[in-house]
Amino acid sequence: MKTGKLWELIKEMTLEEKASLCSGADFWRTKSVGRLGIPALAVSDGPHGLRKQENAADHLGMNESIKAVCFPAGCAVAASFSRDTARLLGETLGKECQAEAIGVVLGPAMNIKRSPLCGRNFEYYSEDPYVSSEMAAAYVEGVQGQNVGTSPKHFMANNQEYRRMTSSSVMDERTMREIYLASFEGMVKKTKPWTIMNSYNRINGTYLCESREMLTDILRDEWGFDGFVVTDWGAMNDRVSALKAGCDLEMPSSGGITDAEIVEAVKAGSISEEVLDETVYRILRITYRCMANRKEGAVLDLEADHEVARRIEEESIVLLKNEDGILPLKKGKKTAFIGKYAKNPRYQGGGSSHINSFRVESAWEMAEDKENMIYAQGYDDAEDVTDEELLKEAVKAAQDAEVAVIFAGLPDSFESEGYDRKHLRMPDCQNRLIKEVAAVQPNVIVVLHNGAPVEMPWINKVKAVLEVYLGGQAVGGATVDILYGKTNPSGRLPETFPIRLEDTPCYLYYGGENDVSEYREGIFVGYRYYTSKNMKTLFPFGYGLSYTSFRYSGLNLEKKAVKESEILNVSVEVTNTGMAAGKEVVQLYVSPKGGKVIRPVRELRAFDKIELMPGEKKTVRFALDSRAFSYWNSKNHDWHVETGDYEIQVGKNASEMLLAEIVHVESEKEIPREYTLNSTVGDILSDPKGKAVMEQAMGGMMSSPEAAQMAEQAAAGGVMNTEMLAAMMEGMPLRQILSFIPGVKKEDLLGLITFLNEK
């Protein structure tokens, strides 16, 4: 018996009123029921700023929204590797939502960066599910701490823009669990987001809005999600099937069409009214939670939040190269700022997350030493064509300066929601500009404004590279603070920068054919692929430089052997050995040693960002549970720890390990086995019970006169030694024993199998 005020309210509703709550009133609001005093719920696009539209509404950023603050995009926030930074962003957005009477902000965006070609990668966090989940959890905590809901998106496997409305992401269960579901799992379990947004695409042939396995079996029953599921805008396929699967709210408005379908389905008995009631309850529960926590009198402080945007970006900028210590720049040096983005930065991506910024500051505007500076535009990004006059002016400026800072990157036309990139190149006109400036000026620094990795054919011709990503409206001040050393860079790459597109794991089949996209690379996404192949990259996952130096020492494992149910406490000491205060991202990877399961050479299992004064030493502590050593066993449909040795590695990035210690981990879960005549001798011997039984049985089989004579003849003739015999037997199915060991009967083998399968 369902009790409580909401259930009493639902009893008073007509069937039509219940169905009406299952789709939007317009683009950004749910329906109200005036007769019963049920209010509408207002939502706003995110995830890095409010896109509240007062009049004409859309989901692609075509119509103007209110003036707001554009914070750094997800690609930049993830580069901070700081949960505190992600939480600060969430808290600030939550306060803004309160000021604008917004109940739910649509974010964070947390799909895995499967390929650098995905046009929407600038919104997403990482190629690594642990980083994605941890950063998203902090963001959700920040927003919901202000009593505003979130809608983490897009659940799940929305990893391309090409045919995103109909494409089916085809993958095996292990890949799904270890990579694409794992990105959401930790966040859901830790933070209980108020809503979840399902993606447009299909998963293994089924639209996400209709997947009961995803929305109910996994999301609700397994992970404990208790909010409502909303479609991505326009993602509904079959409304009744989606309702049965656990998809609650369709957005935007369906014009009443799908509401009527729900009513008809209930009347026809194809769906029970109880299922509809549960859906309505979930929607009302969140609606009234938002109403109850509305803060009257909250004010949108744009200037204060602009400063927050700068702080977040300063945490996120990644120093990729700093030859001869050219950075930080010293004031008084004659410096040329070259490139359109020095005065008009590209600071956000195109599409549904596009913010109508109330102000944008450029690096040129924020530079304090203008009497020693000169600006040259260098290029126009309206189209990829070299303007010879602009190029000539830029080269002249570089010649007349002591150092040239080139502001370059990707224009909107190269990356946006709605389409994927075709290559990893920057515009040819920009690459030419960098090349020609570097030919006349030995001291060149490149500042990159982009939402995803780019090729750098000029990397060996410049002294420094600063990756600022799409850094929000305060990117100019943050960049200047880094360039001149007011702030020490501490960002790290949350994705691998490959040397060329052809090196990427899914290069041959990304995008798929027609409406099918096969994830043939499996779990080997991003650095899991590059490190396992020992492949050279332009810059590895986790990479980033500092204006100071750090020394790692004293890696300590509390135990040298643990059972999988035990926590392994790990500590490491980090010392700032340089002359400047700085922040370091300590990265812990786990590397399985041996074992029969195909796994990446290492996987990130913990990280922390710490600040150290010159000469200061801190101890960083991590606690590893069984998931740090687990893989998804598709036969058992569960996480499993393989008994064996694992190396705990602490490194600067995914390719540079500094310290390592071995721990032995003992599995406490037995994988159910079912033996048949096709089970190999090796498989049976790998099972402790099977090993004891098989060794005894094999001893009996080989003791027959015929078998003993055969073995003696093989040994005497030099046909087979002990090692060869063991290798042959390891891969031999039981049925072959009938052919190779005289005197063995089939009934004997069947009896052995029956005994082995007894529980």
N, C-alpha and C positions, 0 to 999 in steps of 0.2 A: 504493500500500500504506500503510494507516494504521498508524502505530507509536506506542508510548508506553504508559505504565502504564494510562491511562484506556481506551485501545483494547483492551488486554489484558483489562481488567476487563469491558468490554462483550462481548467474545467469550465470556466465561464465563456471561453472563446468558441466561436463557431468554427466549423471545419475550414471555411473560406478564410477566416481571420488567421488561423494557424498557418495555412499554406502561404498567406501573403507575407508572413515574416521570413519566409525562406528565400526571398530575393530582395534586391535593393529597391528603394524608392526612386533613386536617381543614381548618378555616378558615385557619390560619396556618402550617402546616407541610407540606413535601413528604413523600413517602413514603420510608421507608428500606428497604433490603434486607438483613435481618439475616444471611442465609446468606453474603453476600459482604462484610459489614461496611460497607455503604454507609449513611452517616448521613442523617438528615432535615435539611432546611434550614428555619430559622425566619425568618419575615418579620414586619414590623410596619407597621401603617398609619402614615402620616405625613400631610402633609409638614412640619408645624410642631410636632411633638411625638410621643412614643411612645404608641401606643394598644395596648399589649400586654395581651391578655386571657388570664387564667389559666384561667378556667372557661368559662362560657357565652360563646360567640363569635358575632359578627355583623359585618356590614360597614356598618351605618348608625349606630353609636354608641348603640344601645339598651341594651346590657349593659355593666356597669362594667368598666373596665380598671384596671391598676395606677396608683398615684399617680405622677404625672410632672409635667414642666414644660411648660406651654403657651407656646410662643414666638409672636411676632407671625405672623399669617397671611400668605399670599403677597401679598395686596393691599397690606399694610403694608411687607413686606420690599422689594418692588419700588419702593415710594415712596422708599426710601433712595437709589436710583440709585447704590448702592455695591456693587461686586463684593466688597470686603473684608467688608462686612456679611453678604452672602449666604454667603460662604465661612465666616465665623465661625459662623453658624447651622449649616451643614453639619458643621463640625468638632465642634461641641458635640453635635449629634445622633449623630454617629459614635461619640463616646466613650460616650454613653448606651447605644447599641446594643451596644457591647462589654461594658458592665457587665451588660446584660440578656440576653446570649448571642443577640442578633439578628443574622442574617447579611445581611439586606437591608431597608432602609427604603423604603416605598412612596411615593416622591416624587422630585423636585418635581412639582407640578401646573403645567402650562405651556400650557394651551390659550389661544387668543387670545380676548380679551374682545370678541367680535363685537358684542354688545349688552349694555347695562347691566342688562338684565332677567334674564340667566342666573343662576339661583339659586346656582350654585357659583362665581361670579366671585370671591368672597372668597378662594378658594384659588389663583386664577390670578394671574399676574404683570401682564400688560399687554395693551393693544390693539396694541402694536407688536412685531413678531416679533424685532427686533434686541434690544430691552430684555429680552424674555422669554428669548431664547436666551443672552444674556450673563449674566443673573442666575442662570439655571438651571445654566449651566456652572460658575459659581463655587460654587454649592451642592453640585453633584456632586463637584467637586474637594475640597471640604471633607469631605464624608462619606467618600468613597473614599480620601482621605488617611489615614483612620483604619482602613483595610482592612475597610471595611463597604461592601456594595453598595448601589446606588440603583436605583430603577425609575421613571424619568421617565414621566409620564402626562399625558393619555390620548391615545395616538397613533392617529388624529389627527382634527381637525374635530369634537370633542365640545364644541359651543358652546351647547348648550341642555339643560335637564333634561326638558322636555316630550317624552315618548315616546322618551327617550334610548336605550332598549333596542332599538328597531326603526327609528327614523327614519333616513332616508338624506340625508346632506349632499350636495347636488348643486351642483357648481361646475365651472368650466372649469379647464383645466390651468394657465393663468397664475396665476389666483387661488390655486390650491392651492400652487403653487411659491413665489410671492412672499410669501404671508401665512401659511398654515397649516402647510405643511411647513417653511418657513423658521424658524418658532419652534423646531423641534427640530433642524434641520440643523447649525447651528453648534455646539450643545451636544454632539451625537453625535460630530462630527468632532474636537472639541477634547478631550473627556474620556473617550470610550469607556465609557459607563455599563455596568455589569455586566448589567443587564436593562433591558427596555423593556416598559411595560404598554400593550397595545392597548385601544382604546376599545370601548364597547358598540355604537356606531352603525354604520351602513353609509356607505360613500363611493361616490357615484354608483352605488348599487344593490347593492354588494358589502359584506358584513360585513367589518369590519377584520380580524377573526381569520382570514378566508378570502382576504384580498387578497394575492396573491403579488407584485403590483406594489409595494405598500407595504412588506411585511415582508421580502421577499427582493431584488427588483430595486433598490429605492431604499435601504432601510435597511441591508441587508448589502452588496450588490454595489457600490452607488454611494457610500455614506457610510462603509463600512468597519466597521459595527457587528459585534462578534464575541461578544456575550453571548447570553442567551436571551430570547425574547419570552414574556411571561405575559399571560393574559387579565385584563381587569378582572373582578372577582368576579361570576361568573355570566354572562359575556359570550360563552361558547361557543355556537355555532350548530350547525354540522356538523363533528364532530371530525376525520374523515378529510380533508375538504377543507381544514380549518385546518392540519393537519399537513403536507399537501402545500405549503401557502402559506408555511409557515415559522413558524407559531405553535407554540411548544414546550410550554409548561406551562399546563394548565387549572387555574384556582383558582375556588372551593375544591374540596373533594372531590366527585367525581361518583358516589360510591358504587360505583365499579367499572364503571359502565355504559359510559362512553366508552372505558375501558381495553379492555373486551371488543370494542368496535367496531374499535379499532385492530388487535387481534389477528386478528379475522375478516378485515379488509381486507388484511392482509399475507398471510394464508393463501389468500385468494381472488385475490391478485395485483393488486388494484386500487391498491396502494401497495407500493413495494419496501421490504424490510427495511433497505436502506442508508439510505433517508430517515429511518427510525425511529432508526437508529444515530446519525446526525448529530444528531438532536434530543437523544437521550440524552447524547451527548458534550457538547453545549452546557450541558445542565443539570448534569451531573456536574462539568464544569470549574469552574463558579461555586460549586457546593456545596463542593468540596474547597478552592477558594480561600478561602472563608469559614472553613472548619474550620482551615486551615493558619495563618490570621492571627488566630485567637481569642486574645484577651489574658486570660489567667487572672488573677484577682485585681482586675480593673477594678471600680471602685466608682462607683455613681451618686450624684453630689454635687448634690442638689436645690437647696440654698441657693446654691451657686456658680453653678449654671445659671440660677437665678432672676435673679441679677444680670446675667448675659449677656442674658437676655430683655429686661431694662430697657434695656441699652445698645443693643440692636438697635432697640427701639421709639423711643428718643430720636433715632436716625438717620433714622427713617421718618416722624415726624409732620410734617404739611404745614401751614404757616401760610397760609391762603387770603385773609385780610383782616386789616388792622391799621390802622384809621382813627385819625388823631390820635396814633399811637404809643401806644395804650392798653396794649399789651403791650410789654415784660414788666410784670407787676403789681408794685407796690411794697408791701413788708410794712408793716403798720400801718394800711393802708386797710381800712375796714369792708367786708367782702366777703361776699356771699351765694353759696353753692354750691347750685344748684337743679337738681333732676332726680334720678330714681332711680339713674341711672348714675354719679352722683357717689359713691355708697356701694356700689352693686352694679353695676359696669361690665359692659357686654356686650363681651367681649374675644375671643370665638371664634365660629365658625359651627357650624351643626348638620350632622350626618351622619357620614360615615366618618372625618373628621379630628378629631372631638370628643375632647378630652383631659380626663382626670380629674385636674385640677390639684391639687397638694398644698397650694397656698395661692394666694390672689388678693388683691392689694393695690388699694385704691381711692384715688382722688384725695383724698377726705375723710380717709382714714386717714393718708395721707402728707403732708398739709398741715401746715406747722410753725407757722402763725400763727393757731391756733384761737381765741385770746382775742379776735381781731378778726373772727371768722367766724361765720356762722350757716348752718344747713342746712335746706332744705325739699325734701321729696320731689317735689312738683309733679305727678306722674303715676304711674300704674301701667301696666306694659307687658303685663300678662296679656291684656288686650283693649283695643281702641282706643275707649275711652269716657272722657270727661272726668270726673274726680272733682272736683266743685265745691269741696269743702272743701280738698283738696290744692292746687287752683289758687289759691284765696283765700289760703291760707297762704303760697304761693310769691310772690304779688304783694305781700303785706305784707312779706315778708322783703326783696324787691327794693327796696321803698320805703324801708326802714329802713337800707339799705346805700349805700355810695358806688359800688359796682360789683357787677354780678350775672354770675356764670358759670353758664350753663345747659348741663348735660350731657344730650345728646339723641342720637337715632340710630334705628337699625332693630332691632326685637326679633327673636328667633329665628323667629317666625311669619311675618316678612316676607321672609326670605332663608335658604335652606337647601338642602343637597343634596336632590334628589328632586323639586323643583318650581321653576318660574320665577316671578319677580315679575310682577305684572300692571300695575304702574305704577312711577313713580319717586318717589312721595310718601313722606314720613315719616308716622307716625301723626298723624291729625288732632288728637288731644289734645295732642301735643307741639308741633305748629305753632301751635295756639291758645295754649299756654303761652308760647312765645317772643314771640308777638304782644302778649299782654297784659302781660308783664313789660316788654317794650320800650316800652309805652305809659306806664309810670310810672317807668322808669329809663333815662336816656340812655346809660349806660355798660354795655352788654350784650356779653358774650363767649359765643359758642356753641362748645361742644366736641362734635364728632360722632364717635359710635361706630357704624360701619357698614362693610359690606364692599364696597360699590359706590356709584356716584354717586346723589345724591338731589336733588330739586328744593328750592330755597330761596326760597319766596315772601316771606320776611322778610329777605332779604339786605340790603336798603337801610335796615332799621330797627335793625341791630345794628352795633357798632363793630368786632368782630373775630370771625373764624371759625377754629377749629383742627380740622383733620381728623386724627384719631388712628387711623382705620380700626379693624380688629379687632386690637388691639395686644398680645394675649397677657396672661398673668396679672400681669405687672409694669406694665401700662399706667398704673396710678394714679400711681406714682412718676415715670414718664417724663413724664406729662402735667403734673404739678406742677413738675417741673424746667424744662419749657418755659414754663409760665405765669409763673413767677417769675424767669425769666432765668438760671437756673443752667446751662441748656443753650440754645444758639442753634438755633432750628429750621432744618433743612437738607433736609427731604424735598421731593420734587417729584411732581406727579401723574403716575402711569404710565398714565393714561387720561383721556379728555376728560370733563368734567362738562357735559352739554348743558343748555340752559335748560329744555327740555321733551322728553318722550319722542318727540313727533312729529318732532323734528329729527334723530333718529338715522338713520344710513344705511339700516338694514334694517327700519325701522319698519313698512312696509307688509306685509312677508312674514316677519318673524321667527317662528320656531316652525313655520312651514309648514302644510301641509294633510295631515292624517292622518299618513302615514309618509314624507312628502317635504318637505324643507326646502331651498328654492332660495336660493342665495347670489347673488342678482341684483345686489347692490352691487359684486360682484367685488373688485378690489383696493382699493376706496375704503372702507376700514374705519377708524373712529376719526378721528384728526386728518387722515389722508390725504383724507378726505371734507370735513371742515369747512374746512380751509385752502384746498383746491382750489375750494370754492364761496364762499370769503371770508365764511363764515357766523359770526355772533356766537355765542359759547358762554358758559356761566356761568363756567367756568374751563378754559383750554386744556390740552392735554397738555403735560407738562413744567413746569407752573406751580408756583410756591411762593415765599414771601417769607422774609425774614431780618430779624434785629434789627440787621444792619449793611448796608452798601451795597458794591457792586462795580463797578469800571470795566473795560471791555474795550478793548484797543487792540492795534495791531501785528499784525493778521492777516497772515500771510505764507505764501505758497505757494512751495515750493522751485522749482517749475517752472510756467511759464504754459501749457505744452503737454506732454502725455504720451501715450504709446501705452498701450493698455489693459493690456499686460503689465507696465508699469512701476508702481512705488509712488509715490504722490503724498504727500510729507511736508508737513504743515500745522502751523503753530504760531500761538498767540495768547497775548497777555499779559493777565493778570487781576490787578487790584489791589484790595485791601480799602481802601476809602476812608472807612469808618465808624469808630466808636469801640469796636467789640467784635470779638473773634475770631469767625470764622464759617467755614462750609463752603459752597462754591458748586458747583453742578452745571453744568459747561460742556457745552453741547449743540451738535453739529455736524450740519447738514443739507445735503443735496445737492439742488439744484434744476435740472432740465434746462431749457435755453433753446432753444426751437424743437424741431425733430425731428418725425417723423410718427407716432410712437407715443403713444397716449393714456397719460399718466402723472400721478401726483399732483404737485401744485405743488412739494412738497418731501418728503423722507424722511429720518428720523434715520439717520445712518450712523456716528456715534461719540459717546461721552460719557465724561466723567471727573469724579470728585468730588475736590475739593482743599480743604485747610484753609489759611486765611490769618489771620495776626495783623493787627491794625490797622496800616495803612500798608505792609503786605508785598505784594510783587508776585511772581508766579510765571509761568513760561512753560509752557503746556500744549501737548503735542505729540500729533499724531495721524498715523497712516499709513493712507492709503486705497488699497485694491487695486481691481481691476476690478469686484468686486461692488458697490462703492459707486456705480457708474455704470450698472449692468446692469439689464435687465428680462428676464423669461423669454419667449423667443420660442417660441411654441407650434408653429410650422411646423417649426422646426429642432430643437425639443425640447431646448433648451439655453439657458444664459444668454448674453445678447448685449449688447454696448455699441454704442449708436448713435453714430456719429461726429458731433461737434458741441460746442457750448459748454455748460458746466455751471457754475452758481454755487455756490461753497462758502460756506455761510452759518453764522454762529455766532450763537446766540440765547439768550434767557432761557427761551423755551418755543416751542412749535410756531407760535405766532402773533406772536412778537415777535423779529424778527431785528435784531441790533445791527451786525454787520460782514459784508461780503461781498466776494468776489473771484472773477473768472472764470478758469476753466481750460478749455483746448481738449483734448478727448480724442479720440484717433484709434483707430477700431476696427481690429483685426487679423484678424478672422474674417469671412469672406464668407458671407452667408446664401445657401444654394443656391436658385436661381430656376429655375422652369420656365415658359417663355413659351408662350402659346397665342394663338389669334385673338381671345380675350377679354381679353388683357392690354392695359392702356391705354398710350397713348403716354407718359403721365407716369411710369408704373411703369418703363418701359424707359429713359426718360431719367434716372431716379434711379440707375440702375446705370451705373458708369463705362464698362464695356465696351459696354453697350447704348446709352449716350448717343453714343459715337463712331460706332457702326454706324448708329443711327437718324438722326442728323443728316445723315450722308452719304446714307442712303436717302431721307430726306424731301427733301433737296436735289434728288435725281434725280426724285422724283415730282412736285415742284412746278415742275420746269423744262419739263414737257411743255407744248405750246402751249395745250391745253385748260385745264390747271390755272392757267397764267399768266393767261389771259384771264379766268377766273372770279375770281381774286384781284383783278385790276385793276378789274373791274366792281363787286365788293363794296366796295372802297376808295373808288372814285369816287362811288358812291351813298350813302356814309356808313353803309353797313350794318354794317361791321365794321372796327375798328381793330386795331392789332398786339396790344394787350393782350387784347382780346376773342378774337382768333384763338388766342392762346397758351392762354387759359383753356379754350376749347372743345377744343383739341387735347389738353390735359393729361388730360382725363377721357375721351377718345375711345378705345374699343377698336379694335384693328387692323382688325377685320372691317368697321368703319364707313368706313374709308378707301375701300373699294370703291364706296361710295355717294356720298361727298363729294369725292373727288379723281378726276376723269375720267382715263382712260387707264391706271389701275393695275389689274393683273391679280391674281387670287387666287394664281396660281402664284408671283408675285413675293413676296407676303406669306408664303406657306408656306416659301419659300426663306430669307427673312429670319429666320423663327422657327427653322428648322433651324440656321442659322448662330449665332443667339443662344444656343441650347441646347447648343451644342458646348462641352464642358468644356476 
